[in-house]
Amino acid sequence: MPEDYFGERVAARYDEWDASADPAVVEPIVDFLAALAGDGGALELGIGTGRIALPLAARGVRVHGIDLSTAMVARLRAKPGAEAVGVTVGDFATAKVDGTFALVYLVINTIMNLTTQDEQVACFANAAAHLRPGGCFVIEVGVPQLQRLPPGETVRAFDVSPAHLGFDEYDVAGQRLISHHYRVLEGRLDVQSVPFRYVWPSELDLMARLAGMTLRERWSGWQREPFTRESRKHVSVWQKPSA
C-alpha cells in the first residue's frame, strides 16, 4: 500500500493551503462532473477533505470516495453535507466499493500520487471496474514541465511567495519528481517533501486502452479550453464502451 503523506500535520492545514478551494475554481469543475454523472452517481479517487465531492453531492449527485488518509477523511466528515457522501478508506488504485457509477474522477494531479507505472495502470483498471457501460473516467493532471528545465538542471520553482516556497525536483531517468514545500508555521520552518510519478497524456491514453476505455475528449481546463502544446495541464475524459 502507498505511504500516506497526508497525515494529521498536513490535513490540519490542507484547506487553508489549498487555493483551488475558491468557489470560482470549484464551480466549473462541479459543472463539468455533474453533467457526466447525471443520475448515475460518481466515485472520487483521492477524495481528501471533500473540496469537490461535497458541492457535487449538493447538486443531487450520489457521491462515494476513496482515500488513504484517515486524517483527511476526518476533515471531510466534520463538514456540513458530509452525511450525503460515502467514504472508503484505502488505496484508490485497488480498493473496491459496492455498485457501479456513471463517473469516476481524479483531480489536481492525484494520479501522480501513485509513484509507479504499475500502480497507475492498476488505477485505470480499478476505475473501469467501477464504471457502468458507457461511463466516463476523468483525470485532471499537469503536463510534465521538462521543457522549462534549463539544460543540466533538475529543480524548478513552482511557487515563490511570502507564505510558501515550492520546488519540484525531477528525476528524468526514473520519470519521478519530489515536490518540496517550505512554510513558516508558528515561528518555525515546516518542510514537507512528497514524491510523485509524472505521466504524459499519451501514456495515460495507453493505460486507458489497457483498461478497455478510449479517449473521448481532452481539454486544458474545466471550461473546455483547447488543449495545445502550450497547455500546462489537461482534463481528459475516457469512456467505457456501452453494453
Secondary structure, DSSP 8 states (H G I E B T S, - for coil): -------HHHHHHHHHH-GGGSHHHHHHHHHHHHHHHTTS-EEEES-TT-TTHHHHHHTT--EEEEES-HHHHHHHHTSTTGGGEEEEES-TTT---SS-EEEEEE-TTGGGGS-SHHHHHHHHHHHHHHEEEEEEEEEEEE---GGGS-TT--EEEEEEETTEEEEEEEETTTTEEEEEEEEEETTEEEEEEEEE----HHHHHHHHHHTT-EEEEEESSTT--B--TT-SEEEEEEE----
